[in-house]
Amino acid sequence: MGDHFTRPEHGIIPALRWEEPPEGPVLVLLDQTRLPHEEVELVCTDVQALVGAIRSLAVRGAPLLGLAGAYGIALAAARGYDVEEAADLLAHARPTAVNLEYGVRRALRAYRQAAPEQAASAALTEARAVHVEDAAASRAMAEHGGHLLAELVTGGGYRILTHCNTGALVSGGEGTAFAVVLAAHRSGELRRLWVDETRPLLQGARLTAYEAARAGMPYTLLADNAAGSLFSAGEVDAVLVGADRIAADGATANKVGTYPLAVLARHHHVPFIVVAPTTTVDLTTPDGASIEVEQRSGSEVTDLAPSPLGTQAYNPAFDVTPPDLITAIVTENGVVSPVTAGGLAAVCG
Ligand SMILES: CSC[C@@H](O)[C@@H](O)C(=O)COP(=O)(O)O
């Protein structure tokens, strides 16, 4: 793991940034395992530190993993490490979010195609391009998502339920689902953001609540298992979530606990909307059953309470929502229904 330091200044701390101090280039990450209580940065000087940060979820969320992968290649190249080996380590640090492989592949291709003396700077330029494109995708998704909400939800103001964390902490911009919520908040259309706490690692309680509070949004935190009673009370107008990998048929892997929300939404006739950039779409994965779901240590579950010594735990990091439960997928290139002809191919080009 890299060195930690607490950032002295106040204000918005980017989830990830490239720096070039005299000792050599570094990738600086806001350590998301320490939020919301401590805003501490983690300085990665090598790929091993970055892989550790990815596995521990210090840096996390699909689009940001894409940026981490791309900058990881730039770091390996700038520091004179074996870039092919670094690419293999980074691409496999976590299996589900396809953006990680995507970012690694983009920077690696630029590195390979450049003349040797320019290869490191070509990798960095490409990582920066992935970063800028992600920020632009975020803005476009916020716009498309806003139009979709206006079409689907009538009656003045939105009460949106979200799961996990999908804001600036996972993006080069303002995020995916959270970027849509933020736009609605800015235009005065957000009545309430319902924030699932997102067990076991509490990305909702720790990270989405942190981002919602900073934005001054009306938000309420709920235990994941309170969602059913919220739907039955008629308190949810739409569900907005992100994605880690969307298969060619529209099946969507996202943080575990997303699929039950889709089932609830269908039962209660509430739109269930996935917001993700096309970098999260994987047309080479045909369907949901083909998506590899990361299994994490059972201790993340047993240590919460804690449970009696020796208790075994089932701890998949993600679940897969079938396409027929998804009302729409919002990408930077437009909105698609995963079950209509052409589906995702129409926005992926
Ligand atoms: C825009 S982020 C979409 C997903 O990456 C997010 O909802 C999620 O599941 C993140 O999981 P995590 O395990 O915290 O990396």
The ligand as an SDF file (V2000), in Angstrom:
LIG
                    3D

 15 14  0  0  0  0  0  0  0  0999 V2000
  -20.9340    4.6220  -11.2950 C   0  0  0  0  0  0  0  0  0  0  0  0
  -20.5680    3.5240  -10.2220 S   0  0  0  0  0  0  0  0  0  0  0  0
  -21.5370    2.1020  -10.5650 C   0  0  0  0  0  0  0  0  0  0  0  0
  -21.0320    0.9840   -9.7970 C   0  0  0  0  0  0  0  0  0  0  0  0
  -19.6410    0.8700   -9.9790 O   0  0  0  0  0  0  0  0  0  0  0  0
  -21.3770    1.1170   -8.3120 C   0  0  0  0  0  0  0  0  0  0  0  0
  -22.7610    1.1680   -8.1630 O   0  0  0  0  0  0  0  0  0  0  0  0
  -20.8200   -0.0790   -7.6150 C   0  0  0  0  0  0  0  0  0  0  0  0
  -21.4340   -1.1200   -7.6130 O   0  0  0  0  0  0  0  0  0  0  0  0
  -19.4740    0.0570   -7.0360 C   0  0  0  0  0  0  0  0  0  0  0  0
  -19.0680   -1.0910   -6.3720 O   0  0  0  0  0  0  0  0  0  0  0  0
  -17.7150   -1.0630   -5.5230 P   0  0  0  0  0  0  0  0  0  0  0  0
  -17.5960   -2.4730   -5.0230 O   0  0  0  0  0  0  0  0  0  0  0  0
  -17.9080   -0.0690   -4.4480 O   0  0  0  0  0  0  0  0  0  0  0  0
  -16.6100   -0.7040   -6.4870 O   0  0  0  0  0  0  0  0  0  0  0  0
  1  2  1  0
  2  3  1  0
  3  4  1  0
  4  5  1  0
  4  6  1  0
  6  7  1  0
  6  8  1  0
  8  9  2  0
  8 10  1  0
 10 11  1  0
 11 12  1  0
 12 13  2  0
 12 14  1  0
 12 15  1  0
M  END
$$$$
